[in-house]
Amino acid sequence: MNQLSPELELAVASLLSDRLMDVPISRASGPARLHLDNLLRAAFAHPVFPEWPTPVDGWLDEAGLLADELADAEARARILLRRALLHMRRLDLDAALALLEEASEQARQQAREQSSELADGSAGQLAECCAISRVRVLLRKQRFDDAWQALRAIPLAGQGDATAALRQLALGEYHLEANEIDAARAALSQALRRLPLAMVEERIQASQSLAFVFISLVDVPRALRHLEQARAMLRGAGVWREVMQMNVALASLLLTRAEQTAAQALFAEAAELCRAYPQPELGILIDLGMARSSAVQQHSGDALAACLRAAKAYAEQGNLLGLVSMVLFMAGIQTASEAFPEAYRTLATGLAIARHRRWPAAEAVFRAHIDRLRSEVLGAARFDAMVAGMLRTMKAR
């Protein structure tokens, strides 16, 4: 594993622990203003994931009462922004857009009320953060033209480092959805370099998206590096269900490099976590991965069918990285056992799912791996003969 991963994990754990402890300390003895600031710092720092417990909702409820007590309109806008981001993370996208509109209006009002000297200060940057967040929600709603127009309307001048990094993250997500892989890599790399450590949620997203980019480029070493970084941050945050997914994605890629020991360790950790936090579909993949790595048992058609069901479940959740890593995992098992028609069928099924869900970036990944099967594994003539034979069999049925 990357030698920087333990340091990153410890840094995230320390940061989030400090934010967590600040809240009860200021609640017990601090003035209301300090406590409000600590609540908001903690609420923005702690990452939120669907179906995983979080204190963030409670912190925002408490912050809302304090903001009303202090008549702090800017704090109210920040609370609305964070609530909108929670809805985005939980894929309640219409609610996210509604809250962002409300937050944007409040932030713009605050910016107008500030002096000209401060017009590009905190309220102005808050309005820009709301606008950038709206772009990200529109992308998740697949309103790509609206997202691009909204992104172009966000000014580059006057942005602080964190705000500029968020804009680059939104730009990278747009290019990824548009299957503009090189542009996505440039924007996401710049975003990751500029995002401060305190923006843990966004740094995880940027690392996972970059891993996806490098998977699509069949650049396994760089994909591994960014998956390792995402996993380290998730471990630091204690989001164990997501750690499981990163373990399986990492181990699946390591198997392509014949790094059996490291892959086995990741699968074993994932299996232990899966017992504590059950995820049936992922449990199947963990078992298959350990079996494949140790090469001590055969993989039945029923088990691979279960893997395909898991991949479809990821597609329904909108989990691009999960879908891609699971389909590639299945195809890798089949390729290793020289079941080449089955591997091609698996990749083609993934391609069909991605096309149906209108995910051009995922389509590009599956096409790249089909091309690799054709050019590097089988050779063009053998691959074309195999596909022709599969078509003849289908027509004869």
C-alpha positions in Angstrom: 0.0 0.0 0.0 1.0 3.6 -0.5 3.3 4.7 2.4 1.5 8.0 2.6 -1.8 6.3 3.4 -1.2 5.8 7.2 -0.2 9.4 7.6 -3.3 10.6 5.7 -5.6 8.3 7.8 -4.1 9.6 11.0 -4.4 13.3 9.9 -8.1 12.8 9.0 -8.8 11.0 12.2 -7.1 13.7 14.3 -8.9 16.5 12.4 -12.4 14.9 12.8 -11.7 14.0 16.5 -10.7 17.6 17.2 -13.9 18.9 15.5 -16.0 16.4 17.4 -14.5 17.3 20.8 -14.8 21.0 20.2 -18.6 20.8 20.1 -19.3 19.5 23.6 -16.6 21.7 25.1 -18.0 24.9 23.6 -21.5 23.8 24.4 -20.6 23.4 28.1 -18.5 26.5 28.6 -18.1 28.7 25.5 -20.1 31.7 24.4 -22.9 31.1 21.9 -20.9 32.6 19.0 -18.0 30.2 19.6 -20.3 27.3 19.9 -22.1 28.2 16.6 -18.7 28.4 14.9 -17.7 25.0 16.2 -20.9 23.4 15.2 -20.6 24.6 11.7 -16.9 23.7 11.5 -17.7 20.1 12.6 -20.8 19.9 10.3 -18.8 20.8 7.2 -15.7 18.7 8.1 -17.4 15.3 8.8 -18.2 13.4 5.6 -21.8 12.1 5.2 -22.7 8.9 3.3 -26.1 7.3 2.6 -27.3 4.8 5.2 -24.4 5.6 7.5 -25.0 7.2 11.0 -23.8 10.8 11.4 -24.0 13.5 14.0 -24.1 16.2 11.3 -27.9 16.5 11.1 -28.1 17.1 14.9 -25.3 19.6 14.8 -27.2 21.6 12.1 -30.4 21.6 14.1 -28.5 23.0 17.1 -26.7 25.5 14.9 -30.0 26.7 13.4 -31.4 27.5 16.8 -28.2 29.5 17.7 -28.2 31.3 14.4 -31.8 32.5 15.1 -30.8 33.5 18.6 -27.9 35.5 17.3 -29.7 36.8 14.3 -26.8 35.6 12.1 -28.1 35.5 8.5 -24.8 34.3 7.1 -24.8 31.3 9.5 -28.3 30.5 8.4 -27.2 30.5 4.8 -24.2 28.2 5.6 -26.6 25.8 7.5 -28.9 25.7 4.4 -25.8 25.0 2.2 -24.7 22.1 4.3 -28.2 20.7 4.5 -28.4 20.9 0.7 -25.1 19.0 0.4 -26.5 16.3 2.8 -29.5 15.9 0.5 -27.1 15.7 -2.5 -25.0 13.0 -0.9 -28.2 11.1 -0.1 -29.5 11.5 -3.7 -32.5 13.6 -2.7 -31.6 16.0 -5.5 -34.8 18.0 -5.8 -34.6 18.9 -2.1 -31.0 19.8 -2.5 -31.8 22.3 -5.3 -34.5 23.9 -3.3 -32.3 24.4 -0.3 -29.5 25.8 -2.5 -31.8 28.3 -4.0 -32.7 29.5 -0.5 -29.1 29.5 0.7 -28.0 31.4 -2.5 -30.6 34.1 -2.0 -29.5 34.6 1.7 -25.8 34.7 0.7 -26.4 37.2 -2.0 -28.4 39.4 0.4 -25.6 39.3 2.8 -23.1 40.2 0.2 -25.2 43.2 -0.9 -25.3 44.4 2.7 -21.6 44.2 3.2 -19.4 47.2 2.4 -17.7 47.2 -1.0 -14.5 46.4 0.7 -15.9 43.1 1.9 -18.1 42.4 -1.1 -15.8 39.5 -2.2 -15.4 38.3 1.4 -17.2 35.5 3.3 -20.7 36.2 2.0 -19.5 36.5 -1.6 -17.6 33.3 -1.3 -20.6 31.6 0.3 -22.7 32.6 -2.7 -20.1 31.1 -5.0 -20.0 27.9 -3.0 -23.8 27.7 -3.4 -23.5 28.2 -7.1 -20.8 25.5 -7.4 -22.9 23.1 -5.3 -25.9 23.7 -7.6 -23.7 22.7 -10.6 -22.8 19.4 -8.8 -26.5 18.7 -8.1 -27.5 19.4 -11.7 -24.8 16.9 -12.9 -26.2 14.2 -10.6 -29.7 15.0 -12.2 -28.0 14.5 -15.6 -29.0 18.1 -16.6 -25.6 18.5 -18.3 -26.3 21.6 -20.4 -27.8 23.4 -17.4 -24.8 22.4 -15.3 -22.3 23.7 -18.0 -24.1 27.0 -18.3 -24.2 27.4 -14.6 -20.6 26.6 -14.2 -19.5 29.1 -16.9 -21.5 31.8 -15.0 -19.4 31.4 -11.9 -16.6 34.0 -11.9 -13.0 32.9 -11.5 -11.8 36.2 -10.0 -12.1 36.7 -6.3 -12.3 33.1 -5.3 -10.5 31.9 -2.3 -8.4 28.7 -2.6 -11.1 26.4 -1.2 -13.8 27.9 -3.4 -11.6 27.7 -6.5 -10.8 24.1 -5.6 -14.5 23.3 -5.4 -15.0 24.9 -8.8 -12.3 22.6 -10.2 -14.0 19.6 -8.6 -17.3 20.6 -10.2 -15.5 21.1 -13.5 -13.8 17.7 -13.2 -17.1 16.0 -12.5 -18.6 17.7 -15.6 -15.8 16.5 -17.8 -16.1 13.0 -16.4 -19.8 12.9 -17.2 -19.0 14.2 -20.7 -16.4 11.4 -21.1 -13.7 14.1 -21.6 -11.2 12.0 -19.7 -8.0 14.1 -20.1 -9.9 17.3 -19.1 -11.4 15.5 -16.1 -8.0 14.3 -15.0 -6.5 17.8 -15.2 -9.4 19.4 -13.3 -9.7 16.8 -10.6 -5.9 16.7 -10.1 -5.9 20.4 -9.6 -8.9 20.2 -7.3 -7.3 17.6 -5.1 -4.1 19.6 -4.8 -6.0 22.7 -3.7 -8.7 21.2 -1.4 -7.7 21.7 2.2 -7.6 18.7 4.5 -10.7 20.0 6.4 -12.9 19.4 3.3 -12.7 15.6 3.9 -15.9 14.8 2.0 -14.8 16.6 -1.2 -11.3 15.2 -1.0 -12.7 11.6 -0.9 -14.9 12.4 -3.9 -12.0 13.9 -5.8 -9.8 10.9 -5.0 -12.5 8.4 -6.0 -13.2 10.3 -9.2 -9.5 10.4 -10.2 -9.3 6.6 -9.5 -12.2 6.2 -11.9 -10.4 8.3 -14.5 -7.3 6.2 -14.3 -9.3 2.9 -14.4 -10.8 4.2 -17.6 -7.3 4.8 -18.9 -6.3 1.3 -17.8 -3.6 3.0 -15.7 -3.6 0.7 -12.7 -0.8 2.2 -10.6 -2.4 5.7 -10.5 -5.8 4.2 -10.0 -4.5 2.3 -7.0 -2.8 5.4 -5.5 -6.0 7.4 -5.5 -8.1 4.5 -4.3 -5.6 4.1 -1.4 -6.0 7.8 -0.6 -9.8 7.5 -0.6 -9.6 4.4 1.6 -7.2 6.1 4.1 -9.6 9.1 4.5 -12.6 6.8 4.9 -10.7 4.8 7.6 -9.8 8.1 9.3 -13.4 9.1 9.3 -14.6 5.6 10.5 -17.0 5.1 7.6 -16.6 1.4 7.5 -19.2 0.4 4.9 -17.4 2.6 2.4 -14.0 1.2 3.5 -15.3 -2.2 2.6 -16.1 -1.0 -1.0 -12.6 0.6 -1.3 -11.0 -2.6 -0.1 -12.8 -4.7 -2.7 -12.0 -2.2 -5.5 -8.3 -2.0 -4.4 -8.0 -5.8 -4.0 -9.6 -6.4 -7.4 -7.0 -4.1 -9.1 -4.2 -5.7 -7.1 -5.2 -9.1 -8.4 -4.6 -7.8 -12.0 -1.0 -7.2 -10.9 -0.6 -10.6 -9.3 -0.1 -8.9 -5.9 -1.9 -11.8 -4.1 -0.7 -11.1 -0.5 -1.9 -7.5 -0.5 -5.1 -8.4 -2.1 -5.8 -11.2 0.4 -5.2 -8.8 3.3 -7.7 -6.3 1.9 -10.3 -9.0 1.3 -9.8 -10.4 4.8 -10.3 -7.0 6.3 -13.3 -6.4 4.2 -14.8 -9.7 5.3 -14.3 -8.8 9.0 -16.0 -5.5 8.4 -18.8 -7.1 6.5 -19.6 -9.3 9.6 -19.9 -6.2 11.7 -21.7 -4.1 9.1 -23.5 -6.6 6.8 -23.7 -5.9 3.1 -24.9 -9.2 1.5 -24.0 -8.3 -2.1 -20.5 -7.1 -1.2 -20.0 -10.2 1.0 -20.4 -12.4 -2.1 -17.7 -10.4 -3.9 -15.4 -10.6 -0.9 -15.7 -14.4 -0.8 -15.2 -14.7 -4.5 -12.1 -12.4 -4.3 -10.5 -14.4 -1.6 -11.3 -17.6 -3.5 -9.8 -16.3 -6.7 -6.7 -15.0 -4.9 -6.0 -18.3 -3.1 -7.0 -20.3 -6.2 -8.3 -23.1 -4.0 -11.8 -23.5 -5.3 -13.8 -23.2 -8.5 -16.2 -20.3 -9.1 -19.8 -21.4 -9.9 -22.1 -19.8 -12.4 -24.5 -19.0 -9.5 -21.8 -17.0 -7.7 -21.0 -15.0 -10.7 -24.6 -14.4 -11.4 -24.8 -13.0 -7.8 -21.9 -10.7 -8.6 -23.8 -9.4 -11.6 -26.8 -8.7 -9.4 -24.6 -6.8 -7.1 -23.3 -4.7 -10.0 -26.8 -3.9 -11.1 -27.6 -2.9 -7.5 -24.7 -0.4 -7.6 -26.0 0.9 -10.9 -29.5 1.5 -9.3 -27.8 3.4 -6.4 -25.9 5.6 -8.9 -22.6 4.2 -7.6 -20.4 4.5 -10.7 -17.2 3.3 -9.0 -19.0 0.4 -7.4 -20.6 -0.7 -10.7 -17.3 -0.5 -12.7 -15.1 -2.2 -10.1 -17.6 -5.1 -9.7 -18.0 -5.7 -13.4 -14.3 -5.6 -13.9 -13.9 -7.9 -10.9 -16.2 -10.5 -12.5 -14.5 -10.2 -15.9 -11.1 -10.6 -14.2 -12.2 -13.8 -12.6 -13.5 -15.1 -15.9 -10.4 -14.0 -17.9 -8.1 -15.7 -15.3 -9.9 -19.0 -15.8 -9.7 -18.4 -19.6 -13.5 -18.2 -19.8 -13.1 -15.5 -22.5 -16.6 -15.6 -23.9 -18.0 -15.1 -20.4 -15.6 -12.3 -19.7 -16.7 -10.5 -22.9 -20.4 -11.1 -22.1 -19.8 -9.6 -18.6 -18.1 -6.5 -20.0 -20.8 -6.1 -22.7 -23.5 -6.3 -20.0 -21.7 -3.6 -18.0 -21.6 -1.5 -21.2 -25.3 -2.0 -21.7 -26.1 -1.0 -18.1 -23.9 2.1 -18.5 -25.5 3.0 -21.8 -29.0 2.6 -20.3 -28.1 4.8 -17.3 -26.5 7.3 -19.6 -23.1 7.1 -18.0 -20.6 7.8 -20.9 -17.6 7.7 -18.5 -18.6 4.1 -17.5 -19.2 3.2 -21.1 -15.6 4.4 -21.9 -14.2 2.1 -19.1 -16.0 -1.0 -20.4 -15.0 -0.2 -24.0 -11.4 0.2 -23.0 -11.4 -3.2 -21.2 -13.2 -4.9 -24.1 -10.5 -3.4 -26.4 -7.8 -4.7 -24.0 -9.4 -8.2 -24.2 -9.3 -8.0 -27.9 -5.9 -6.5 -28.5 -3.8 -7.7 -25.5 -5.3 -10.9 -24.2 -6.8 -12.8 -27.2 -5.5 -10.9 -30.2 -7.8 -9.4 -32.9 -8.3 -12.5 -35.0 -9.1 -14.8 -32.1 -11.4 -12.3 -30.5 -13.3 -11.6 -33.7 -13.7 -15.3 -34.3 -15.0 -15.8 -30.7 -17.6 -13.0 -31.1 -18.7 -14.3 -34.4 -19.2 -17.7 -32.9 -21.2 -16.2 -30.0 -23.5 -14.4 -32.5 -24.0 -17.6 -34.5 -25.0 -19.5 -31.3 -27.5 -16.7 -30.4 -29.0 -16.8 -33.9 -29.4 -20.5 -33.8 -31.5 -20.5 -30.6 
